[in-house]
Amino acid sequence: MPRQSKRSQPIARFDKVGMVKVGLILKNAREQKGLTLDELADLTGVGKTRLNDVELGNGNKLMVDTLEAYRRVIRPVNPETGEVYKCWELLEIAMILEDPPELEVQK
């Protein structure tokens, strides 16, 4: 009798469009605070090049520690709620969920 596999959970991956959106949110908040990338690098302990890459949406992932350091200093505000974005909210913007490929029926 064939054994059917259980449906797997969705797969999360970083999305280029989402990464760019997060970068714009962070860049706009940094500019509103009047901080340069050099000043932000000093305040966060994250390299200027890495911060610039985050703002431009470069790369294929966001490091949580980098994102959290950036977020704590500039405190970007979600225009829908009026509250400071939480790290998980920014990650949610940067990621998409996909259905996993169906596993073959095992015999």
Summary of the structure (lengths in Angstrom):
residues: 107
radius of gyration: 18.1
end to end distance: 6.8
largest distance: 67.1
contacts: 265
relative contact order: 0.25
helix: 50%
strand: 11%
